[in-house]
Amino acid sequence: MNIFRRRKVVSSFRFDKRTIKGATEEASASGKSRVLVKKNSSKRNVLLLAFLCITLYFFLFFFYILTTPLLTPTHLLSGQVDKGNEHAKWSPQEQLDSRQQNKNKIRMNRRIPVEGLNTKQVTISIRETWKKEIQPGNHANIPDPSSRIGPNGEVGYVHDPEFITKRSPQSLPLILQKTDITCAKPGEGHEGADGYIALQNIRTHMEQKAHHEKIKDGVKLFCAVYTYAPGGNLFTQAIQETWGKRCDGFLFASSESNQTTGHTHLPTNSPHGFGYKGMAQRTRAILSYLYDNFLDDYDYFHLCGDDTYLIVENLKAFLKSTQKWEAQAGLDRSVPIAENYLFAGFQFSWGRKKSSTTHYLGGGSGYSLSAKALKAFVEGPLQTCNPQVENPSEDMYVSNCFDEYLMDSKNWIDTRDYDGAHRYHQLSVDRTSTFGEKGKHDFMEKVIIESMKGYAIRNGPPGAVFRQAAISNSSIAFHKHLDPNYLRRYELLLYGSSELMECN
């Protein structure tokens, strides 16, 4: 009914065409005018709001610049104790100067030239006293310090880190055993012809750079070696005779303390004790021991096994040049050292699929940490990252925890030199200098080859290089030596006379 009624009403009106057209045009013009007014009003509102925001931003910015030096007492920035209102007497310029001095000290931005490093910017380490968050005996799943027993039954034993350097050093001829391993003609020993060339290149590099004088006072390095007694005694003796004496501090973390061998008892809570399957817990015990007793005394720490030969001069030179790095190969590495942690070694790639590949630093040649990184790891992941772990792959455990809690593995520093040659080697010099990309390889060599290829993918060019080209002149470590005399052989070829007069 309502429908019909409406139709009837409509039909009662009479409009001609001109009336309808005029009304339509008038309504259309009126609508456009209203829309136009509305749009103009909206634009004015937006512009006004933007102007107010910009004005407020600049006001707050200049207010902050003018008042911050006055509102922030410099004694708080420098860590001094507040004694009355002495800081209130400082002028704004004095406060700014003091604040800048503290900022420079914290950022440690005293720069030196890069030497053979695949980076653009570096700084020198400045040692400082750390405020420790974890006290001895409070580490997760680490035995109480009283469980460490000294060579004479001392409870809570802490060894002398300079025990090697305090002993009367033996000259090179006295430590060389007259065997084919140590005294073969150059290139005819276990190093082989290619390995001998690589070692001579390293020696020439060290002599030209005069590392002994330049690096001596620049970096304090602590070397920690995991071993066991009595099986590791022959290797640890060779280390003391060769490269161990070049470290500023040293530790043989072992199953017992012995003044003759230099071993220190570091127990764990692992049911596997000092066996291979207890390596993860052994490493946790070593890191906590270094943190508790030596964190404030050294700039860097290097951890490796007793079958490793370490070229300490090259390691110190590398560490001295890696305090800060900039963006390279498309990865964001421009974060200042204050937010970065130096965790360096050979980057293994475990797994062929990108989605499941694990990246970790190989424990064979060892990995190097700054004091800052050691502190951050012990106070963080060591307490919370699976502290009950039981695993022989300690290097994978440490790396995964470092990656998850502290610093993404894609931002770990590239330890290759400018030519793509490596510094940390997982095999001995004879094997590293001879295996190539193609050919028959054992399992370890296959993993290393895939990892070398992964470097270029993760860190950018240059691409993977093999054989002699893979051994940097600034190489740091070689690993997997079956005989302790191999370490003495390295010592002879790197530091002895070119004619091997020590063997005559």
C-alpha positions as CSV (number, residue, x, y, z in Angstrom):
1,M,0.0,0.0,0.0
2,N,2.8,2.4,0.8
3,I,4.4,1.7,-2.6
4,F,1.3,2.6,-4.5
5,R,0.6,5.7,-2.4
6,R,4.1,7.0,-3.2
7,R,3.6,6.4,-6.9
8,K,0.4,8.3,-6.8
9,V,2.0,11.3,-5.1
10,V,4.8,11.4,-7.6
11,S,2.4,11.3,-10.5
12,S,0.6,14.3,-9.1
13,F,3.6,16.6,-9.8
14,R,4.2,18.1,-13.2
15,F,7.7,19.1,-14.4
16,D,8.7,20.1,-17.8
17,K,12.2,19.2,-19.2
18,R,13.7,22.6,-18.7
19,T,12.8,22.6,-15.0
20,I,14.3,19.2,-14.4
21,K,17.5,20.1,-16.3
22,G,18.0,23.3,-14.4
23,A,17.4,21.7,-11.0
24,T,19.9,19.0,-11.9
25,E,22.6,21.4,-12.9
26,E,22.1,23.5,-9.8
27,A,22.3,20.5,-7.5
28,S,25.5,19.2,-9.3
29,A,27.2,22.6,-9.0
30,S,26.3,22.8,-5.4
31,G,27.7,19.3,-4.7
32,K,31.0,20.0,-6.4
33,S,31.4,23.2,-4.5
34,R,30.9,21.4,-1.2
35,V,33.4,18.7,-2.1
36,L,35.9,21.3,-3.2
37,V,35.6,23.2,0.0
38,K,35.9,20.0,2.0
39,K,39.1,19.0,0.2
40,N,40.7,22.3,0.6
41,S,39.9,22.3,4.3
42,S,41.4,18.8,4.7
43,K,44.6,19.9,3.0
44,R,44.9,22.9,5.2
45,N,44.5,20.7,8.3
46,V,47.2,18.3,7.2
47,L,49.6,21.1,6.4
48,L,48.9,22.8,9.7
49,L,49.5,19.5,11.6
50,A,52.7,18.8,9.7
51,F,54.0,22.3,10.5
52,L,53.2,21.9,14.2
53,C,55.0,18.5,14.3
54,I,58.1,19.9,12.6
55,T,58.2,22.9,14.9
56,L,57.8,20.7,18.0
57,Y,60.5,18.4,16.8
58,F,63.1,21.2,16.2
59,F,62.1,22.7,19.6
60,L,62.7,19.5,21.4
61,F,66.0,18.8,19.5
62,F,67.5,22.2,20.3
63,F,66.3,21.9,23.9
64,Y,68.1,18.6,24.2
65,I,71.3,19.9,22.7
66,L,71.3,22.9,25.0
67,T,70.4,21.2,28.2
68,T,71.9,17.7,28.1
69,P,75.5,18.7,29.1
70,L,74.0,20.5,32.1
71,L,71.6,17.8,33.1
72,T,74.1,14.9,32.9
73,P,76.8,15.2,35.6
74,T,80.2,14.1,34.1
75,H,81.1,12.2,37.3
76,L,78.3,9.8,36.4
77,L,79.6,9.3,32.9
78,S,83.2,8.7,34.1
79,G,82.2,6.3,36.9
80,Q,83.4,8.6,39.7
81,V,81.8,8.7,43.1
82,D,79.6,11.7,43.8
83,K,81.2,13.8,46.5
84,G,78.8,16.6,47.3
85,N,78.0,19.0,44.5
86,E,81.4,19.4,43.1
87,H,80.2,18.6,39.6
88,A,77.8,21.6,39.8
89,K,80.8,23.9,39.7
90,W,82.0,22.6,36.3
91,S,81.3,24.8,33.3
92,P,79.3,23.4,30.4
93,Q,82.5,23.3,28.3
94,E,84.4,21.4,31.0
95,Q,81.5,18.9,31.2
96,L,81.5,18.5,27.4
97,D,85.2,17.9,27.2
98,S,85.1,15.4,30.0
99,R,82.2,13.6,28.4
100,Q,84.0,13.4,25.1
101,Q,87.1,12.0,26.7
102,N,85.1,9.2,28.3
103,K,83.2,8.5,25.1
104,N,86.5,8.1,23.3
105,K,87.8,5.8,25.9
106,I,84.7,3.6,25.8
107,R,84.6,3.4,22.0
108,M,88.3,2.7,21.7
109,N,88.5,4.4,18.3
110,R,92.3,4.7,18.0
111,R,92.9,3.5,14.5
112,I,95.7,1.7,12.8
113,P,96.2,0.4,9.2
114,V,94.7,-2.9,8.2
115,E,97.2,-5.6,7.4
116,G,96.0,-8.2,5.0
117,L,92.5,-8.2,6.5
118,N,89.3,-8.3,4.4
119,T,88.0,-5.2,6.2
120,K,88.2,-1.4,6.0
121,Q,88.5,0.0,9.5
122,V,90.2,-1.2,12.7
123,T,91.0,-0.1,16.2
124,I,93.4,-1.0,19.0
125,S,92.3,-2.8,22.1
126,I,92.4,-0.8,25.3
127,R,92.2,-3.1,28.3
128,E,89.8,-2.1,31.1
129,T,88.6,-3.5,34.4
130,W,85.3,-5.3,33.9
131,K,82.4,-5.4,36.4
132,K,81.6,-9.1,36.7
133,E,78.0,-10.2,37.1
134,I,78.7,-13.8,38.0
135,Q,80.8,-14.6,41.1
136,P,83.0,-17.8,41.3
137,G,80.9,-20.7,42.4
138,N,77.6,-19.3,40.9
139,H,77.9,-20.6,37.3
140,A,75.2,-22.9,36.1
141,N,76.3,-26.5,36.1
142,I,80.0,-25.7,36.9
143,P,81.6,-27.3,39.9
144,D,82.5,-25.1,42.8
145,P,86.1,-23.7,42.7
146,S,87.0,-25.8,45.8
147,S,86.8,-28.9,43.5
148,R,90.0,-27.8,41.7
149,I,92.9,-29.6,43.3
150,G,96.5,-28.3,42.9
151,P,99.6,-30.3,42.4
152,N,100.3,-30.4,46.2
153,G,96.7,-30.9,47.2
154,E,95.7,-27.3,47.3
155,V,91.9,-26.7,47.4
156,G,90.5,-24.2,44.9
157,Y,93.8,-24.1,43.0
158,V,94.5,-21.3,40.5
159,H,97.6,-21.8,38.4
160,D,100.3,-19.3,37.5
161,P,99.5,-18.3,33.9
162,E,103.1,-17.3,33.2
163,F,104.6,-20.7,34.2
164,I,106.0,-21.3,30.7
165,T,107.8,-18.0,30.4
166,K,109.2,-18.3,33.9
167,R,110.9,-21.5,33.1
168,S,114.4,-21.5,31.6
169,P,113.8,-21.7,27.9
170,Q,115.6,-24.3,25.9
171,S,117.3,-23.4,22.7
172,L,116.0,-24.8,19.4
173,P,118.8,-27.4,18.9
174,L,118.1,-28.9,22.3
175,I,114.4,-29.5,21.7
176,L,114.9,-31.0,18.2
177,Q,115.0,-34.8,18.3
178,K,117.3,-36.0,15.6
179,T,114.7,-37.9,13.6
180,D,113.4,-37.9,10.1
181,I,110.3,-36.0,11.3
182,T,112.1,-33.0,12.7
183,C,115.4,-32.9,10.8
184,A,114.6,-34.0,7.3
185,K,115.7,-31.8,4.4
186,P,113.4,-28.9,3.7
187,G,110.4,-30.0,1.7
188,E,111.2,-33.7,2.4
189,G,109.6,-33.8,5.9
190,H,106.0,-34.4,6.7
191,E,105.2,-30.9,5.4
192,G,105.9,-31.9,1.8
193,A,107.2,-29.7,-1.0
194,D,104.0,-27.6,-1.2
195,G,103.7,-27.3,2.6
196,Y,107.3,-26.2,2.8
197,I,106.7,-23.4,0.3
198,A,103.7,-22.3,2.3
199,L,105.7,-22.2,5.6
200,Q,108.5,-20.3,3.9
201,N,106.0,-17.7,2.8
202,I,104.7,-17.4,6.3
203,R,108.2,-17.0,7.6
204,T,109.1,-14.3,5.1
205,H,105.9,-12.5,6.0
206,M,106.7,-12.5,9.7
207,E,110.3,-11.4,9.1
208,Q,109.3,-8.5,6.8
209,K,106.7,-7.3,9.3
210,A,109.0,-7.7,12.3
211,H,106.1,-8.9,14.5
212,H,108.4,-9.7,17.4
213,E,108.9,-6.0,18.1
214,K,105.7,-4.4,16.8
215,I,103.2,-6.7,18.5
216,K,105.0,-7.4,21.7
217,D,103.5,-4.7,23.8
218,G,100.3,-4.1,21.7
219,V,98.2,-7.2,22.7
220,K,98.0,-9.4,25.7
221,L,97.0,-12.9,24.7
222,F,96.0,-15.8,26.8
223,C,96.2,-19.3,25.2
224,A,94.2,-22.1,26.7
225,V,94.6,-25.7,25.6
226,Y,92.4,-28.6,26.5
227,T,94.3,-31.9,27.1
228,Y,94.4,-34.8,29.6
229,A,97.0,-36.7,31.6
230,P,99.0,-38.7,30.9
231,G,97.9,-39.1,27.2
232,G,98.5,-35.5,26.3
233,N,101.8,-35.1,28.1
234,L,104.0,-35.5,24.9
235,F,102.0,-32.9,23.0
236,T,101.9,-30.4,25.9
237,Q,105.7,-30.8,26.3
238,A,106.2,-30.0,22.6
239,I,103.9,-26.9,23.0
240,Q,105.9,-25.6,25.9
241,E,109.1,-26.0,23.8
242,T,107.7,-24.3,20.8
243,W,104.8,-21.8,20.4
244,G,103.5,-21.8,24.0
245,K,106.3,-19.6,25.3
246,R,105.0,-16.7,23.0
247,C,101.7,-16.4,24.7
248,D,101.4,-13.9,27.5
249,G,99.3,-16.3,29.6
250,F,98.8,-20.1,29.3
251,L,96.6,-22.9,30.6
252,F,96.7,-26.6,30.1
253,A,93.2,-27.6,31.2
254,S,93.6,-31.2,32.2
255,S,92.4,-34.1,34.4
256,E,95.0,-33.4,37.0
257,S,97.4,-30.7,38.3
258,N,101.1,-31.3,37.7
259,Q,103.9,-28.8,38.1
260,T,106.3,-30.8,35.8
261,T,103.9,-31.0,32.9
262,G,102.2,-27.7,33.7
263,H,98.7,-29.2,33.7
264,T,95.9,-27.7,35.8
265,H,93.0,-29.8,37.2
266,L,89.7,-28.4,35.9
267,P,86.8,-30.8,36.8
268,T,83.3,-30.8,35.3
269,N,79.9,-32.2,36.2
270,S,79.8,-34.4,33.1
271,P,79.2,-38.1,33.7
272,H,81.8,-38.6,30.9
273,G,84.5,-36.9,32.9
274,F,87.4,-35.9,30.8
275,G,86.5,-38.2,27.9
276,Y,85.6,-37.1,24.4
277,K,81.9,-37.0,25.0
278,G,82.4,-34.6,27.9
279,M,84.0,-31.9,25.7
280,A,81.2,-29.5,25.8
281,Q,81.2,-29.4,29.6
282,R,85.0,-29.2,29.7
283,T,84.9,-26.1,27.5
284,R,82.3,-24.5,29.7
285,A,84.5,-25.2,32.7
286,I,87.5,-23.6,30.9
287,L,85.6,-20.5,29.9
288,S,84.2,-19.9,33.4
289,Y,87.7,-20.4,34.9
290,L,89.2,-17.8,32.5
291,Y,86.4,-15.4,33.4
292,D,86.8,-15.9,37.1
293,N,90.5,-15.5,37.3
294,F,92.0,-13.8,34.2
295,L,89.4,-11.6,32.5
296,D,90.9,-8.3,33.6
297,D,94.5,-9.2,32.8
298,Y,94.3,-10.1,29.1
299,D,92.9,-8.6,25.9
300,Y,92.2,-11.8,24.0
301,F,91.8,-15.5,24.7
302,H,92.4,-18.4,22.3
303,L,91.1,-21.9,22.9
304,C,92.4,-25.0,21.0
305,G,93.4,-28.6,21.4
306,D,96.9,-30.0,22.1
307,D,97.5,-31.2,18.6
308,T,97.5,-27.6,17.2
309,Y,100.4,-25.4,16.2
310,L,99.8,-21.7,16.8
311,I,101.7,-18.9,15.1
312,V,101.3,-16.4,17.9
313,E,102.8,-13.4,16.2
314,N,100.3,-13.7,13.3
315,L,97.5,-14.2,15.8
316,K,98.4,-11.1,17.7
317,A,98.7,-9.1,14.5
318,F,95.3,-10.3,13.4
319,L,93.6,-9.5,16.7
320,K,95.2,-6.1,16.8
321,S,93.7,-5.3,13.5
322,T,90.2,-6.6,14.0
323,Q,88.7,-4.4,16.8
324,K,86.3,-2.8,14.4
325,W,85.0,-3.7,10.9
326,E,82.8,-2.0,8.4
327,A,80.2,-3.1,5.9
328,Q,81.4,-5.6,3.3
329,A,79.9,-7.9,0.7
330,G,76.4,-6.5,1.3
331,L,76.2,-7.6,4.9
332,D,75.6,-5.1,7.6
333,R,78.9,-5.0,9.6
334,S,78.9,-1.3,10.3
335,V,77.9,-1.8,13.9
336,P,80.6,-0.2,16.2
337,I,82.7,-2.4,18.4
338,A,80.6,-1.4,21.4
339,E,77.8,-3.7,20.0
340,N,80.1,-6.3,18.4
341,Y,81.9,-9.3,19.9
342,L,85.1,-10.6,18.4
343,F,84.6,-14.4,17.9
344,A,87.0,-15.5,15.2
345,G,88.0,-18.8,13.6
346,F,87.4,-21.0,10.6
347,Q,83.7,-20.9,9.7
348,F,82.3,-24.4,9.1
349,S,79.1,-24.9,7.1
350,W,77.4,-28.1,8.2
351,G,74.6,-29.3,5.9
352,R,73.9,-28.8,2.2
353,K,70.5,-27.2,2.4
354,K,70.4,-23.5,3.1
355,S,67.4,-24.0,5.4
356,S,69.2,-26.5,7.6
357,T,72.9,-25.4,7.4
358,T,74.6,-24.8,10.7
359,H,77.5,-22.4,10.8
360,Y,80.1,-22.7,13.5
361,L,83.7,-22.0,14.3
362,G,85.9,-25.1,14.1
363,G,87.5,-26.1,17.4
364,G,90.4,-27.8,15.7
365,S,92.5,-24.8,14.9
366,G,90.7,-23.1,17.8
367,Y,88.7,-19.9,18.1
368,S,89.7,-16.5,19.5
369,L,87.6,-14.3,21.7
370,S,88.1,-10.7,23.0
371,A,87.8,-10.2,26.7
372,K,84.5,-8.4,26.0
373,A,83.2,-11.5,24.1
374,L,84.3,-13.9,26.9
375,K,82.5,-11.7,29.5
376,A,79.3,-11.6,27.5
377,F,79.3,-15.3,26.8
378,V,80.0,-16.4,30.4
379,E,77.4,-14.0,31.8
380,G,74.8,-14.9,29.2
381,P,74.8,-18.2,27.1
382,L,77.0,-20.1,29.5
383,Q,74.3,-19.7,32.2
384,T,71.2,-20.2,30.1
385,C,72.1,-22.0,26.8
386,N,71.5,-25.6,27.6
387,P,74.0,-25.7,30.6
388,Q,73.4,-29.5,31.0
389,V,74.6,-30.2,27.5
390,E,76.5,-33.5,26.9
391,N,78.2,-33.4,23.5
392,P,81.6,-34.0,22.0
393,S,81.1,-31.2,19.5
394,E,82.0,-28.4,21.8
395,D,82.8,-26.0,19.0
396,M,79.3,-26.4,17.6
397,Y,77.8,-25.9,21.0
398,V,79.7,-22.7,21.7
399,S,79.0,-21.3,18.3
400,N,75.3,-22.0,18.3
401,C,74.9,-20.4,21.7
402,F,77.0,-17.4,20.6
403,D,74.8,-17.1,17.4
404,E,71.5,-17.4,19.3
405,Y,72.2,-15.2,22.3
406,L,74.9,-12.7,21.4
407,M,75.6,-12.1,17.7
408,D,74.1,-13.5,14.5
409,S,76.6,-15.8,12.7
410,K,76.3,-13.9,9.5
411,N,78.0,-11.0,11.3
412,W,81.0,-12.9,12.5
413,I,84.2,-11.5,11.3
414,D,85.7,-12.8,8.0
415,T,89.1,-14.3,8.9
416,R,90.4,-14.6,5.3
417,D,93.0,-12.3,3.9
418,Y,92.4,-10.1,0.8
419,D,93.2,-12.9,-1.6
420,G,90.7,-15.2,0.0
421,A,93.4,-17.4,1.7
422,H,92.5,-18.7,5.2
423,R,94.3,-18.1,8.5
424,Y,92.7,-20.8,10.7
425,H,93.4,-24.2,9.2
426,Q,91.6,-27.4,10.3
427,L,94.3,-29.7,9.0
428,S,98.1,-29.8,9.0
429,V,100.1,-27.8,6.4
430,D,100.9,-30.8,4.2
431,R,97.2,-31.8,3.8
432,T,95.9,-28.2,3.4
433,S,98.5,-27.4,0.7
434,T,97.7,-30.4,-1.5
435,F,93.9,-31.1,-1.6
436,G,91.9,-29.3,-4.2
437,E,88.3,-28.7,-5.1
438,K,88.2,-31.9,-7.2
439,G,89.5,-35.3,-6.6
440,K,89.1,-38.0,-4.0
441,H,88.7,-36.7,-0.4
442,D,88.0,-38.0,3.0
443,F,85.0,-36.8,5.0
444,M,86.8,-34.0,6.8
445,E,88.2,-32.6,3.5
446,K,84.8,-32.7,1.9
447,V,83.3,-30.6,4.8
448,I,86.2,-28.2,4.6
449,I,85.8,-27.7,0.8
450,E,82.1,-27.0,1.2
451,S,82.8,-24.6,4.0
452,M,85.4,-22.8,1.9
453,K,82.8,-22.4,-0.9
454,G,80.4,-21.1,1.7
455,Y,82.7,-18.3,2.7
456,A,82.2,-16.5,-0.6
457,I,78.4,-17.0,-0.3
458,R,78.3,-15.6,3.2
459,N,81.1,-13.1,3.2
460,G,81.4,-12.1,-0.4
461,P,84.4,-12.3,-2.8
462,P,87.0,-13.5,-3.4
463,G,85.8,-17.0,-4.1
464,A,87.1,-20.2,-2.7
465,V,90.8,-21.0,-3.3
466,F,92.6,-24.3,-2.7
467,R,96.0,-25.9,-2.3
468,Q,98.8,-23.4,-1.6
469,A,96.6,-20.5,-2.4
470,A,94.4,-21.4,0.5
471,I,97.2,-20.8,3.0
472,S,97.6,-17.2,4.0
473,N,101.0,-15.7,4.6
474,S,99.5,-14.5,7.8
475,S,98.2,-17.9,8.8
476,I,97.5,-18.4,12.5
477,A,97.0,-22.1,13.2
478,F,97.4,-25.6,11.8
479,H,95.6,-28.6,13.4
480,K,95.4,-32.4,13.4
481,H,99.0,-33.4,13.9
482,L,99.5,-37.1,14.7
483,D,103.0,-36.7,16.3
484,P,104.3,-34.0,18.7
485,N,107.5,-33.8,16.6
486,Y,105.4,-32.2,13.9
487,L,105.1,-29.2,16.1
488,R,108.9,-29.1,16.5
489,R,109.3,-29.4,12.8
490,Y,107.1,-26.3,12.3
491,E,109.3,-24.5,14.9
492,L,112.5,-25.4,13.0
493,L,111.1,-24.3,9.6
494,L,109.6,-21.1,10.9
495,Y,112.3,-19.9,13.3
496,G,115.4,-22.0,12.7
497,S,118.2,-21.4,10.3
498,S,117.5,-21.8,6.6
499,E,120.2,-24.6,6.4
500,L,118.8,-26.4,9.4
501,M,122.1,-26.0,11.2
502,E,120.3,-26.9,14.4
503,C,120.1,-30.5,13.3
504,N,123.9,-30.9,12.6
